[in-house]
């Protein structure tokens, strides 16, 4: 067998491992969100959690997540070095990053109240301001309670700053050593911890768990469960690193060691770039804090989109990032361009139809996933438009990530950082314009618009950096896949209406049948149309599915 075929099979195998592990983690994440919805709905406990989680969650998801800046920097450097160099390098980076993030944690605890006020100024109003805005006494008390819960949750989750760095370094270290299963499945432990906490609360309170007077207690359980999950996730990685000889829990201050500078060269700008993205999140929540229950709705809708996005993202980016890094030398740029096309077309092939179905089936999806307990039909109608807006931007969100990882592989973290700075101002402008026009869904539409501009800018800059890209050649297949997705979406919507007419919409089983039939028909229509395009990426995608699901049958 040729080396090229071995590499292709290896890439497909890695993608399959990552996809299965990520799917398991995402399923548990979805169950976690369903438990939260049933317990708290869009009430103050979860509304506050969305504000309190902004900074700790940013650190955990972006810095500590797969494809985050720490993960990307470690993989980019370690994949080019001998294995015996890994342990001391990882221990040095862990010492340096852990020390810096410990200082961040202390600052977060001290300044929790003003930071929450900065993220959500709409919660921090006086009685006079509330009266001037026409709020009732109950609405004002709810705002005060939400602010109090958010501050307490923020302090509890502050240590996630340190854990985020350690988890991100662990992800990168294990992936660089060709260990993909554990990093991809380890987020499951976070979900399990939070589900366990909510289960204990449900046993303790019973049906009273949904009562407003227990919102503070519920908020504390959310925060402690989140912190416990992050600790579990890190501990599992530590054991795997020890066994693989990839570093131990020891302080190492060899900051001049070869490789440390290379890691920081990518990690520094990449972290700042991710920080710019978080400023965009803050901007969204700044406007959301003036719309009651908007933060909770953004959280619920975002999770529904992040589930398929996370699976496909890890399936594509985790195996491709080391490949991008190994092709960073100019003599390998022709092959690198082919891999970039592969990443973008596979992104379009998966995200465009999923986005179309998300748009047309939004209400049905929200009802099936969340509508139980404290999450009533009114909450479904409030969350569904957010999901529609997220569906519009699924392709550009992941496509932008593919391009960012190419820059990281080339050792260039500054270009994505500069693009992110521009995006901050654009996002604030679009938030202001679109929230007035579309309400809460306008916050998501603003992010979609920014991601479109960001992706175009990165393509143009990458075209200049690696001596040209066949952009027009790549545009054709993406446009055709967009058309096929739109047709599939319309068909799916029509089938849903037929199912609802004959089967009705009451009861979880009926709703699930309606959604399953319409979604399956829509995906089938897209598959038939896409196969007519005869794209090589379709064959790659089908081969991966066959290897994972048909080989054992």
HELIX and SHEET records of a PDB file:
HELIX    1   1 UNK A    3  UNK A   40  1                                  38    
HELIX    2   2 UNK A   44  UNK A   58  1                                  15    
HELIX    3   3 UNK A   59  UNK A   63  3                                   5    
HELIX    4   4 UNK A   69  UNK A   78  1                                  10    
HELIX    5   5 UNK A   83  UNK A   85  5                                   3    
HELIX    6   6 UNK A   86  UNK A  110  1                                  25    
HELIX    7   7 UNK A  112  UNK A  119  1                                   8    
HELIX    8   8 UNK A  121  UNK A  123  5                                   3    
HELIX    9   9 UNK A  127  UNK A  132  1                                   6    
HELIX   10  10 UNK A  137  UNK A  157  1                                  21    
HELIX   11  11 UNK A  160  UNK A  176  1                                  17    
HELIX   12  12 UNK A  181  UNK A  185  1                                   5    
HELIX   13  13 UNK A  187  UNK A  205  1                                  19    
HELIX   14  14 UNK A  206  UNK A  210  5                                   5    
HELIX   15  15 UNK A  212  UNK A  214  5                                   3    
HELIX   16  16 UNK A  215  UNK A  243  1                                  29    
HELIX   17  17 UNK A  260  UNK A  288  1                                  29    
HELIX   18  18 UNK A  294  UNK A  313  1                                  20    
HELIX   19  19 UNK A  314  UNK A  318  3                                   5    
HELIX   20  20 UNK A  319  UNK A  326  1                                   8    
HELIX   21  21 UNK A  330  UNK A  332  5                                   3    
HELIX   22  22 UNK A  333  UNK A  360  1                                  28    
HELIX   23  23 UNK A  362  UNK A  370  1                                   9    
HELIX   24  24 UNK A  377  UNK A  392  1                                  16    
HELIX   25  25 UNK A  394  UNK A  409  1                                  16    
HELIX   26  26 UNK A  414  UNK A  438  1                                  25    
HELIX   27  27 UNK A  441  UNK A  465  1                                  25    
HELIX   28  28 UNK A  471  UNK A  503  1                                  33    
HELIX   29  29 UNK A  508  UNK A  531  1                                  24    
HELIX   30  30 UNK A  536  UNK A  549  1                                  14    
END                                                                             
